[in-house]
Amino acid sequence: MNGEGKVVCVTGASGYIASWIVKLLLQRGYTVRATVHDQKKTDHLLALDGAKERLSLFKANLLEEGSFEHAIDGCEAVFHTASPVLLTAEDPQAELIEPAVKGTLNVLKTCVKMSYVKRVILTSSIAAVIVNASPTGPNGLVDETMFSDPSFCEEKKKWYALSKTLAEDEAWKFAKANEMDLIVMNPGLVIGPILQPTLNISVAVVAELTKGKDLFKSKSFRLVDVRDVSLAHIKALEIPSANGRYIIDAPVVSTLKDIEKVLREFYPDLCIADDENNDDTGLDLVSYKVSLEKVKSLGIEFTPTETSLRDTVLSLKEKCLL
């Protein structure tokens, strides 16, 4: 129990990745102070092993300055995962960009105020790494030195990527100016069993594929397991030498055919529509290679995609979401 006696905060705790971070922290003996936007969506957190003894919930709002103070007070580390995830937005500035950027700064400012906080782990996204005008090509290597280009994101109306890129950029500037020990995690498309009672966007991709529909109109995917992503966040806290950014993405690319093969076990007559006029708007979505050396240095061993897909479907069936 390497977390015994340690108090940490998780923002946006009822979300997909955050719920798993809370679960693993409790398993490791940590005391967790978790913030949620809506206290009605917390039953799955309260049901976790160890929650009764070591989990406290706090209501907080990304746009409200100081609203994270109570939760962060007395914590030695903060996992900031709270940020909106939307594929489309009527008003990208209000729905995505402002909560992502202002919310991140709001949390970081609170961390600087509280003298106990030693390290902050921010959940960013691969979307803050790969969205730029010059695709890497099939042999290009994506690594932690790369950042998405905000003007390209804007031009292509990739609002989620823009929100993540701007929030991460502001976080790094703030951390540097305030000598903060900041670590940023950049996960890819995350699947795996869900703890929360509702569908989130990345798992909805799998739910739609079981109906033969492809939300992203993509011929191939990189799918990374939520349990690997959550564990990487915690290792980034526990390993003193952890630093900078960590890309957490699937080591292998899965084609629609590969995915269909696994899903056929559950849905024997499944047939996923293959969109011939597929346009990845210059994103070159998955033909690039990803350097995973850095995240592997945290001791992360990746769950095979077939296992993640199976576990995703089983968990969706269990929760009556399919």
N, C-alpha and C positions, 0 to 999 in steps of 0.2 A: 504493500500500500504506500506508493511513493508520494501520495498527496496528503497523507495524514497531518492534520494540524494546519494545513495551508488553505487560505481563503482566496477564491478567485471569482471574477465576475464574467458572465456571458451575456452580451446584449442580443436582442432579437431571439431569445432562447426558444421560442416555440417554432422557429423555422426548421427546415429539413436538416441541414448540416448541423445547426446549433443544437437541436434536440439530441443528436448523436454525441456532440461534444459534451453536453451535460451528462448524458448517460455514462460515457467513458470516464469523465471526471469523478462522478459519484462512485463508480466501480473502483477507482484508484484511491478512494479515501478522501478526496478533496471536499471542502465545504464550498457550495456554489451559491452565489448571489446572482440571480438571473433577472434580466429585464424583459418585459413583454409589452406589446402595444395594446393587446386586448386580453384581459384576464379571463375571458370566457374560453380561450383556446389553450388551456393549460393542463387539462386532465391527464394528458399523456405524460407530462413532465412529473406531475404529482404521483403518478403510478410507478415511477422508476424506483429500482432498488436503492435504498439509502436516501430517498427524497425526504421522507418524513423527518429524518434526523438532521440532514445536512443541505437541504435546498430551501432557499427563501426567494420569493418572487416579488418583483417591484414593477410598478407601471412606469413606463418612460416613453417620451416622445422625441424622435430624432430632431425635430425642428425647435424644440423648446430648450432654450439654454439653461444648463444647470439641472435638467430633469434626470440626469444619471448620477447625480452626486450621492444620494442615499445608498444606491446600489454599489457604487465603486468604493465608498468609504470603508477603509480597513482591508481592502483587497491587495494582494501582492502582484497580481497579474490580471489583465483584462483581455478577453477574446471579443473583438468587435465584429459581429457578423451581421448586425441589423442593417438592411439596405433593401430597397424595393427591387423585385425581380419581375419585369414585365417585358413581353416581346413587342407589344405595340402600346403607344401612348397618344392620347388626344393632345395632351399638353406635356411634352417631355420634360420641360424645365421644372414644372411643379410636381409631376408625378414621379420622376426618376432622378433628375440631376440635383435638384435642391436637397431632397432628403439624403441622397448619397453623400454629397460634398459637405453640406452643413452639418449633417448628422455625424459624420466622421470627425470633423473639427470640434464639434460640441463634446464628443466623447474624449478626444485626445486632450482638449483643454482641461477637462475635469481630471484626467489622469495626471496631468502636470501639477495640478493643485494639490492632489492627494499624495503626501510624501511616501506612502507605503508602496505605491505601484512601481514595480521594478521593470516589468516588460509588458509590451502590448502586442497582441497578435491580431492582425487585421485580415479579414477574409475579403480578398479581391476576386479576380477571375482571370481565366485565360483570355477573356475578352479584352482585358487591359494590356495584353501582350501582342496579339496577332493581327489586330485590325489595322492594316496600313496599305498604302497604295502599291507597294512593291511586294507582291506575294513571294514567298520564299522558294516556290517551285518544289517539285517532287523530292529533290535531294537537299533542299534547304534544311537547316537545323534551327529550331526555335529554342531559345534558352532565356535565362533570367535577365539578360542584358537588354532584351527587346521590349519596347513599349508601343502600344497602339497610338495612332496619330489622330488627335482630336478633330482636326479639320476634315480628315478622310471619313471618320465616324459620322460627322455631321452631314457631310456631302451624301453619304450612303444611307442617312437616316438610321444609323445603328445606335439608337438612343441608349440602350442598356450598356453597350460597350463604352459609349461616351461617358455615361455616369460613373462607371467603374474606373475608367482611365483618369478622369478629372479628380475623383475622390482619392485615388491612390497617389496621384501626383501631389495633391495638397497635403496628404498625410506625410509623404517623404520630406516635403519642404518644412512642415511643422516640426517633425521629429528632429531634423537636422538643426533647426533654429533653437530647439529646446533640449538638445542632447538627450533625446529619448531613445530607449532601447526598443525599436520597432521592428517587427518581423511581419512580412506580408505573404499570405498564401494565395496562389493563383490556380485554383482548380479548373478542370475542363468541365465537360457535361457529366453531371453527377447522377448516378442511379444506384439502386440497392434498396433494401427494405426501408419502409417509412415508419416512423414512430408517430408522427402527427396524424390526425384523423382525415385530413383533406389532401387532395392532389396538389403537388407543387409543379412548376413548369417543366423541370428536367425529367421528372418521373412521368409526367403527362405524355412525354414523347414516347415512352415505352407503352403506356396505356393505349395511345392512338395506334401504335404499330400492331398491337394485338387485334385491332379492328381493320388492319390493312391500310391504315393511313399514315403518311409521313409528314409530320408537322413542319419539319425543316426542309423538305424537298431536297434531301441530300442523299447521295448514293452510298455514302459511308460515314461512319461516326467513330469518335474516340469516346469511350464510355468508361468513367472511372468510378470506383465503388465508394459510397458515402462513408463506409467504415474506415477505409484507407485515408480518406480526406480528413476525417475527424481525428484519427489517431495522429496524423501528421501535424495537425494543429497542436495537439497536446505534447508531442515530442519536441515541437518548436519552443514550448515553454520549458520542458524538463532538461533539455540538453543545453548547458551553458554556452557552448560555442555556436549555437544556431544563430544565424544572422541573415539580413537582407531578404530577398524574395525566394519563394519556392514554387516552381511549377509542379502541380500534381495532376498528371494526365495519364491516360491509358498508354501502356507501352506498345500496344498493337492497335491497328485500325480494324474496325469491324465493318464489313460491307452489309448492305441490306440483306443479301442472301445469307450471310453468316447468322445475322440476328433472327431472320425468319426461321432458320433451321432449329434454333433453340426454342423459339416461341411455338413451333409446330408441336412440340411435346404436349403443350397445354391446349393448343388450338389446331388440331390435325388438318382442318381444311383451310388454314390461313393462307392468304395470298396478298403480299404487300405490293401496292401499286408502285411501279418504278417510273418516275417522271423523267421522260427523255429530254424535255426542254429545261433541264435543271440548270439554274444560273446561280453560282455562289457569290455573285457581285464582288468579284475580285478578292474574296476572302481566302480563296484557295483552301477551303475549310480543313481538310484533313490529309492532304497529300504530303504535307511537310513531315519532317522527323522531329521528335521532341527530345531534348536532353533531360533525362530524369536522374542524372548522377547526383544532383544536389539533394533532391528529396530522398533518394535511396540512402544518402549519408545519414539520414535521421533514423535509419533502420526500418524503412517502410518496404514491405514486400507486397506487390500488387495482387489483388484478388483476380482470378481469371474472369474475363467478361461473361463467359457462359454462366458461371456461378452467380455473378451480380444480376444478370438478366432473370435467371430462374428465381432468385430470392426476391427480386422486385415484383415479379408476377405473383408469387405465392403471398407476399405481403399485401398486394393490392386486392387479391381475392379474399384474403382473410378480413380485410377492412371493407369488403363489399364495394370496392371502387372500380370493379370491372364488370 
